Amino acid sequence: MEIKLDYTNMMADVAGEHGIREEELETLADRIGTIHRDLMDRREKGSLPVYDLPFDREQVEEVRSLADSLAERFDNLVVLGIGGSALGTIAVSRALGPFHHNLCDAQGRNGRPRLFVLDNVDPVGVGETLEILEPQRTCFLVISKSGSTVETMSQFMVAQHWVREQVADAWRDHFVLLTDPTSGPLRKLAREEGFRSCTIPEKVGGRFTVLTPVSLLPLAATGIDIEGLLAGAAAMADQVTRPGLADNPAYLNAALQYLAYGKGLKISVLMPYSDRLRDVADWFRQLWAESLGKKFSLSGDVVHVGPTPVRALGTTDQHSQVQLYMEGPADKVVTFVAVENYGRQVAIPSFPEAPELDYLAGHSLNELIASERQATALALTQNGRPNCTLSLPAVTPEAVGALLYMLEIQTLVAGGLFQINPLDQPGVEEGKKFTHALMGRAGFEDKKAEFDAFEKGVKRRSI
C-alpha cells in the first residue's frame, strides 16, 4: 500500500518565491541524519514505543477477544474520552466503516454495535445522546491515561448514574476502563471494583494512541479491520525509518513543512479529497498542534514556534476556504490527500432539459473530484502558493494505517527540526489546573486564589 508524496508544487522553480530550493533541502541533510540517529537510539532504548505499536501482537489478541465479547452483548458502544482518546477512533471509523454506520440496521452493521464518541462535556451533546440509547444495551469505554481527566471523569460519573438507575448492581458490566497500566484512579477502580480494563502503553501520549487499545478496541468492536490497519502501519515502518530524505516520505515532508514555516508559511492546511478521510485531518490537527506548538526549545530558550494546522475538505472547502488560500496572506502551505480508487463509481447521466450541462454527461463523480483537486493545486501554484499531494491507492485499512503512521513519524522529525519536545504539552496543563481549582478540587487552592485575584484586578468589558 504505497503512499506517494508529490512535492513538485512545493519547489521554488515551480511555486516561486515562497517555494523551497533544492539547496535548502540539501542543507538539512546533516540535521536529518542527526535526528534520525537520535530517534533510532531512543527507540532501541524503549523510550519511543510508538514506533513498535504496529508489531505488538499481544495487544491485538487482547483487544480482539474483548471487542468480540462487547459486540455480542451490546447494541451501542459509547466512547468517553477527549483529544487523543477520541479523535483517532473518529477518524478511522469514518474512513473504514460504513459511511452511515449508525443509520444501518444490525445486518448492515454485520451485527456490530453503533458507535458514539462523546468528546466534549456540552450538556446538550451528552444529554441528547443518552436519551436515544437503552442502558441495558449500551457499553461505555472510559478512556483516560491519567485516570483523572476532568471531562472524561465527569462523563463517567453521569453515565454510571444513568446506567445504575436501570440495571442496578450489574452496572459495572457496562463499562470498560482504558488507562495507565499501574497507576491512577481508573486503574484503582479496575483493581478494586472488578471493571474490565485495557492498558494504555506507557510512554505513548494521547495523540499517538491511535494504534493502541484506545482506538483499536472501539474500532474492532464496531467491525473495523484492525489487523489490516496495523499491517499497513508496519509496512510503512520500513519506509519511515530510512535515514535519508530521498526515500523517506515522513522525513521529506517534515523538512518541507519546516522550510516552508521559515519562509513565513506558518499555517499548514491538510485537505483530503475524500469524505471518508475528512476526520483524519481533524486527528492530524491535534497531532501537529499539540506536538509542535511550544514556548521553549530543547535548550530552554523562549522560541514560541509551531505551525498552525487547519483542516479542510475537498471539494467542500473550495467554496469556503480556497479564496483565502489563493488571494489572502501568503502564510499557508497546503497538503492535499488524493485517493486513486474510491471503490465506487458514480456516473453523471445526461440531462436533456439542461443542454448547457452536456459537457458533464458521460463523465463520473470520480473524474470530477480528481479534476477539482488537480485544478485547485495548479491554481494555487500559479498564484505562488506552495502545495504538495499525498496519494493513497485506495481508502483501505492498510492505506489508512500507513498514512497515520507516516504522519506520526513526520511529527517526531519535525519536532527535531524545530528543536522542541514533540511529546509534551505543558501549555495544556495550566488550563487544567485552573479548571480543577474552579471545580473545587483539593490541592488547587493556590490556583483558585490566583484566578480570583486576576478576576478582581481586571475590569470586565462586555456589551
Secondary structure, 3 states (H helix, E strand, C coil): CCCEEECHHHEHHHHCCCCECHHHHHHCHHHHHHHHHHHHHHHHCCCCHHHHHHHCHHHHHHHHHHHHHHHHHCCEEEEECCHHHCHHHHHHHHHHCCCCHHHCCCCCCCCCCEEEEECCCCHHHHHHHHHCCCHHHEEEEEECCCCCCHHHHHHHHHHHHHHHHHHHHHHHHHEEEEECCCCCHHHHHHHHHCCEEEECCCCCCHHHCCCCHHHHHHHHHCCCCHHHHHHHHHHHHHHCCCCCCCCCHHHHHHHHHHHHHHCCCCEEEEEECCHHHHHHHHHHHHHHHHHHCEEECCCCCEEEECCEEEECCCCHHHHCCHHHHHHCCCCEEEEEEEEEECCCCCECCCCCCCHHHHHHCCCEHHHHHHHHHHHHHHHHHHCCCCEEEEEEEECCHHHHHHHHHHHHHHHHHHHHHHCCCCCCCHHHHHHHHHHHHHCCCCCCHHHHHHHHHHHHHCCCCCC
